[in-house]
Amino acid sequence: MSQLNWQKSSFSGDRADCVEIASAGDLVYIRESDDPTTIVATTPTKLAAWLHSAKAGEFDHLTEA
């Protein structure tokens, strides 16, 4: 996994609480930069569906204080 080209979210800035993403073969990998040992693997199709739902606000209730 360390050989992958990890890209940080542009919303992260210099803070440690950011998300990084990389791809290899038929999978996309997502991790938190402050805990790079925990990695979620998914397909581009499933990630696209999740992003579509997130953009539509389906998960907003999970981020409300």
C-alpha distances in whole Angstrom, upper triangle without the diagonal:
4,5,6,9,9,13,15,18,21,23,21,23,22,22,19,19,17,15,12,11,9,10,9,12,14,12,11,9,11,11,13,13,15,13,9,9,11,9,12,11,14,16,18,21,20,19,22,24,23,23,27,28,26,28,31,31,31,28,30,32,29,29,33,34
4,6,8,8,12,14,18,20,22,20,21,20,20,18,19,17,15,12,12,10,12,12,15,17,15,14,12,13,12,14,12,14,13,9,10,12,11,14,14,18,19,20,24,23,21,24,27,25,25,28,30,28,30,33,33,32,30,32,34,30,30,33,34
4,7,9,12,15,18,21,23,22,22,22,23,20,21,19,17,14,13,10,11,10,13,16,15,14,12,14,14,16,15,18,17,13,14,16,14,16,15,18,19,20,23,23,21,24,27,26,25,29,30,29,30,34,34,34,32,34,36,33,32,36,37
4,6,9,12,15,18,21,19,20,20,21,19,20,17,15,11,9,6,7,7,11,13,12,11,9,11,12,14,14,17,16,12,13,15,12,14,13,15,16,16,20,20,18,20,23,22,22,25,27,25,27,30,30,30,29,30,33,30,29,33,34
4,6,10,13,15,18,17,18,18,19,18,19,16,13,10,8,6,8,9,13,15,13,11,10,12,12,14,13,17,17,13,15,16,14,15,15,16,17,16,20,20,18,20,23,22,21,24,26,24,25,29,29,30,28,29,32,29,28,32,34
4,7,10,12,15,14,15,15,16,15,15,12,10,6,5,5,8,11,14,16,13,11,9,9,9,11,10,13,13,10,13,14,12,13,13,15,16,16,19,19,16,18,21,20,18,22,24,22,23,26,26,27,25,26,29,26,25,28,30
4,7,9,12,11,12,13,14,14,14,10,8,5,5,6,10,13,16,17,15,12,10,10,10,11,10,14,15,12,16,16,14,15,15,16,17,16,19,19,16,17,20,19,17,20,22,20,20,24,24,25,23,24,27,24,23,26,28
4,6,8,7,9,10,11,10,10,7,6,4,7,9,13,16,20,20,17,14,12,10,10,9,8,12,13,12,15,15,14,15,16,17,19,17,20,20,16,18,20,18,16,20,21,18,19,23,22,23,21,22,24,22,20,23,25
4,5,5,8,10,11,11,10,7,6,6,8,11,14,18,21,21,18,14,13,11,11,10,10,13,15,14,18,17,15,16,17,18,19,17,20,19,15,16,19,16,14,17,18,15,16,19,19,20,18,19,21,19,17,21,22
4,5,6,10,11,13,12,9,9,10,11,14,17,21,24,24,21,18,17,14,15,14,13,16,18,17,21,20,19,19,21,21,22,20,22,22,18,18,21,19,16,19,20,17,16,20,20,22,20,20,23,21,19,21,23
4,6,9,9,11,10,8,9,11,13,16,20,23,26,26,23,19,18,15,15,13,13,15,18,18,21,20,19,20,21,22,23,21,23,22,18,19,21,18,16,18,19,16,15,19,18,20,18,17,20,18,16,18,19
4,6,6,8,7,5,7,9,12,16,19,23,26,26,23,19,17,14,13,11,10,12,15,15,19,18,18,19,21,22,23,22,24,23,19,21,23,20,17,21,21,18,18,21,20,22,19,19,21,19,16,19,20
4,6,8,9,8,11,12,15,18,21,25,28,29,26,22,20,17,16,13,12,13,17,17,21,21,21,22,24,25,26,25,27,27,23,24,26,23,21,24,25,21,21,24,23,25,23,22,24,22,19,22,22
4,7,9,9,12,13,16,19,23,26,29,30,27,23,21,18,16,13,11,12,15,16,20,20,21,22,25,26,28,27,30,29,25,26,29,26,24,27,27,24,24,28,26,28,25,24,26,24,21,24,24
4,6,7,10,12,16,19,23,26,29,30,27,23,20,17,15,11,9,9,13,14,18,18,19,21,23,25,27,27,29,28,24,26,27,24,23,26,26,22,23,26,25,26,23,22,24,21,18,21,20
4,6,9,11,15,18,21,24,28,28,25,21,18,15,12,8,6,6,9,11,14,15,16,18,21,23,26,25,28,26,23,25,27,24,22,26,26,22,24,27,25,26,23,22,24,21,18,21,21
4,7,10,14,17,20,24,27,27,23,20,17,13,11,7,7,6,9,11,14,14,15,16,19,21,24,23,26,24,20,22,24,20,19,23,22,19,20,23,21,22,19,19,20,17,15,17,17
4,7,10,14,17,20,24,24,20,17,14,11,9,6,6,7,10,11,14,13,13,14,17,18,21,20,23,21,17,19,21,18,17,20,20,17,18,21,20,21,18,18,20,17,15,18,19
4,7,10,14,17,20,20,17,13,10,7,6,5,6,9,10,10,13,11,10,11,13,15,17,16,19,17,14,16,18,15,14,18,18,15,17,20,19,19,17,17,20,17,15,19,20
4,7,11,14,17,17,14,11,8,6,5,6,6,10,11,9,12,11,10,11,12,14,16,15,18,17,14,16,18,16,15,18,19,17,18,22,21,22,19,21,23,20,19,22,24
4,7,11,14,14,11,7,6,5,7,9,10,13,13,11,13,12,9,10,10,11,12,11,15,14,11,13,16,14,13,17,18,16,18,21,21,21,20,21,24,21,20,24,26
4,7,10,11,9,6,5,7,9,12,12,16,15,12,14,13,10,11,10,11,11,11,15,15,12,14,17,16,15,19,21,19,20,24,24,24,23,25,27,25,24,28,30
4,7,8,6,4,6,9,12,15,16,19,18,15,16,15,12,11,9,10,9,9,13,13,12,13,17,16,16,19,21,20,21,24,25,25,24,26,29,26,26,30,32
4,6,6,7,8,12,14,18,18,21,20,17,17,17,13,13,10,11,10,11,14,15,14,16,19,19,19,22,24,24,25,28,29,28,27,30,32,29,30,33,36
4,6,8,11,14,17,21,22,25,23,20,20,19,16,15,11,11,10,10,13,15,15,16,19,20,20,22,24,25,26,28,30,29,28,31,33,31,32,36,38
4,7,10,14,17,21,22,25,23,20,20,19,15,14,10,9,6,8,10,12,12,14,16,17,18,20,22,22,24,26,27,26,26,29,31,29,30,34,36
4,7,10,13,17,19,22,20,17,17,16,12,10,6,6,5,7,10,10,10,12,14,15,16,18,20,20,21,24,25,24,23,26,28,26,27,30,33
4,7,10,14,16,19,17,15,15,14,10,8,6,5,6,6,10,10,8,11,13,13,13,16,18,17,19,21,22,22,21,23,25,23,24,27,30
4,7,11,12,15,14,11,12,10,6,6,5,7,9,10,13,12,10,13,15,14,14,18,19,18,20,22,23,22,20,23,25,22,22,26,28
4,7,10,12,11,9,11,9,6,5,7,8,11,11,14,13,10,13,15,13,13,17,17,15,18,21,20,20,18,20,22,19,19,22,24
4,6,9,7,6,8,6,5,6,9,12,15,15,18,16,13,17,18,16,16,19,20,17,20,23,22,21,19,20,22,19,18,22,23
4,5,5,6,8,7,8,10,13,15,18,18,21,19,16,19,20,17,17,21,21,18,20,23,22,22,19,20,21,18,17,20,21
4,5,5,9,9,10,13,15,18,20,21,24,22,19,21,23,20,20,23,24,21,23,26,25,25,22,22,24,21,19,23,23
4,6,9,10,12,14,17,20,23,24,26,24,21,24,26,23,22,26,26,23,25,28,26,26,23,23,24,21,19,22,22
4,6,6,9,12,15,18,21,22,25,23,20,24,25,22,22,26,25,23,25,28,26,26,23,24,24,21,20,23,23
4,5,7,10,13,16,19,20,23,21,19,22,24,21,21,25,25,23,25,28,27,27,24,25,26,23,22,25,26
4,6,10,12,16,19,21,24,22,20,23,25,22,23,27,26,25,27,30,29,28,25,27,27,24,24,27,27
4,7,10,13,17,19,21,19,17,21,22,19,20,24,23,21,24,27,26,24,21,23,24,20,21,24,25
4,6,10,13,15,18,16,14,18,19,16,17,21,21,20,22,25,24,23,20,23,24,20,21,25,26
4,7,10,12,14,12,11,15,15,13,15,18,18,17,20,22,22,20,18,21,22,19,20,23,25
4,7,10,12,10,9,13,14,13,15,18,18,18,20,23,23,21,20,23,24,21,22,26,28
4,7,8,6,7,10,11,10,12,15,16,16,18,20,21,19,18,21,23,21,22,26,28
4,5,5,6,9,10,11,12,14,16,16,18,20,21,20,20,23,25,23,24,28,31
4,6,5,6,9,10,10,12,14,15,16,18,20,19,19,22,25,23,24,27,30
4,5,5,6,9,10,11,13,14,15,17,19,18,18,21,24,23,24,27,30
4,5,5,6,9,10,11,12,14,15,17,15,16,19,21,20,21,24,27
4,5,5,6,9,10,10,12,14,15,14,14,17,20,18,19,22,25
4,5,5,6,9,10,10,12,14,14,15,17,20,19,20,23,26
4,5,5,6,9,10,11,13,12,13,16,18,18,19,22,25
4,5,5,6,9,10,11,9,10,13,15,14,16,19,22
4,5,5,6,8,10,10,10,12,15,15,15,18,21
4,5,5,6,9,9,11,13,16,16,17,19,23
4,5,5,7,6,8,10,13,13,14,17,20
4,5,5,6,6,8,11,11,11,14,17
4,5,8,9,9,13,13,13,15,19
4,6,8,9,12,14,14,15,19
4,5,5,8,10,10,12,15
4,6,8,9,11,12,16
4,5,6,7,10,13
4,5,6,7,10
4,6,5,9
4,6,8
4,6
4
